[in-house]
């Protein structure tokens, strides 16, 4: 991989040290000075935290979430549930924030819910709000209004819920809840997101007849996230089974109160583990679960395809990148179907752009409907640095080229920000326009990247990230 030095007149006088402009979030990504020898812990899983928050809110007694994620997405979920009448209190103190005590109450409407840019809030909460009494309005960031919501809206209407969206099939919309949802048989097309399935399954035990849900589309992305939903339901005593692919039956009944330890977010581990292949050396993530439904677990299989050595000892996962790309190691491209782990794609594509031969990453067409069109965004930003990335119908084709520094836009997407940081390890002068977007799922990203990963002083981070 050929890498040219950044020659813009605004060259970073701090020679790659991580600095954040508090007012704008602009961040010149730090370059790697040599092989890494890093060990770090990460905050809790966003996917698990928000699922457990919903189930705890619908449970038959209080639940405590230990080591939950505290980020913009999880805070939006907490505030949304509070607005529906659920008591959520902070208790104790952990390295990444307090535990949460959730005490269910009678769900009340006559409220509005800010979804921000959180897919879990906009897709998990409407079926929950349908169990309240009164009107509930949903809206979010301007970018959130571009994310597909028609499947949730049509599903609720089919279940007898009064929903008004003026035909948009997106935010904003409102529903008028009557306190009960009949449930029963329902067909949906969840091709755009597995969250449509998970949102319905999470609330289904509280439907009068439960739910017999069938997916009728051609493709269903991110199946591990649906498996995660099913496992969290079963752990609380809910009867869930899948008689056939794309079909789920949830029996009506109580959702048990449960105290839960939230696993570290393995998808957020992706940029840190990929860093070992770019910079060289080793990166260890502590607290790696032996068994998990998180898609980040696929990293242990994917990174060896690029030549990494992966070991797991005593609950810690280590990636050894050898000399690394920065140290002159040759890293071959790969052909990979990421349909089960699409949220890992930005990190994998960033790595592929630094490799020595072409890569083809497919099965990720649904990423066009995420925080931004991630396929278009990745292609645009890598190409803007001199790369060669072509969009496919359901993926990207990456032909490595000499890269040079320059602007890197995040499009309000946390995974675009971290992808830029990966490239910045090897390419001097990658200017990420707003590193604050990482507050969506990992507010500590810049600190962890500069400190535990690269072994430098903590950056000047912007305040008020959440």
Secondary structure, 3 states (H helix, E strand, C coil): CCECCCCCCCCCCCCCCCCECCCCCCEECCCCCCCEEEEECCCECHHHHHHHHHHHHCCCCCEEEECCCCCHHHHHHHHHHHHCCCEEEEECCCCCCCEEEEECCCCCCCEEEECCCCHHHHHHHHHHHCCCEEEEEEECCCHHHHCCCHHHHHHHHHCCCEEECCCCCCCCEEEEEECCCCCEEEEECCCCCCHHHHHHHHHHCCCCCCEEEEECCCCCCCHHHHHHHHHHHHHCCCCEEEEECCEEEECCCCCCCCCEECCECCCCCHHHHHHHHHHCEEEEEECCCCCCCCHHHHHHHHHHHHCCEEEEECCEEEEECCCCCCCCCCCCCCEEECCCCHHHHHHHHHHHHCCCCCEEEECCHHHHHCCCCHHHHHHHHHHHCCCEEEECCCEEEEECCCECCEEECCCCCHHHHHHHHHHHHHCCCEEECCHHHHHHCCCCHHHHHHHHHCCCCCCCCCCCCC
